[in-house]
Amino acid sequence: MDAFTIRDLRERTGDLIRDAEQGKLSVITKHGQPVFVAVPFDEALLKEGVGVALAVKLFDDEVVSIGKAARIAGMPQGEFIDHLGALKIPVVRYGKEELQRELAAFE
């Protein structure tokens, strides 16, 4: 997810559009404070609605936790986890070192 300032909207509009075409969210800020989020207009947005599509994207990009994403989506956490599963988005994500530690614990 990229951040753009109000000034960037004038000077880097092409970057913002390219990000959206690539499915990336962008946050627009004014004086360092978020003002709005540019959400790609895609099939997920049309099918799921803004809140759910935004929550899925933010969680998948590891910007927010599963709990926060479920609140953004307006769903109970279990329902949101099931929704992610239907989209084949992993809920548990281990880094390489963390996974090695977990596997070593079973040996």
ZIJOPE-V273743 format. One line per field, one symbol per residue. ss: DSSP state (h for helix, s for strand, l for the rest). psi: psi as a letter, one per 40 degrees, with the letter a starting at -180 (. if undefined). burial: 1 if it has 9 or more other ideal C-beta (glycine too) atoms within 8 Angstrom, else 0. A space follows every 50 residues. Layout:
# ZIJOPE-V273743
ss=???
psi=???
burial=???
This chain:
# ZIJOPE-V273743
ss=lsssshhhhhhlhhhhhhhhhllllsssssllssssssllllhhhhhhlh hhhhhhhhhhlllllhhhhhhhhlllhhhhhhhhhhlllllllllhhhhh hhhhhhl
psi=hihiiddddddfdddddddddeeiiihhihfehhdihhhhhaddddddid ddddddddddefdiidddddddefiiddddddddddefhhdhhhiddddd ddddde.
burial=11011001100100110011000111111000000011110001100000 11111111100000010111011010101110111000100000000010 0100000
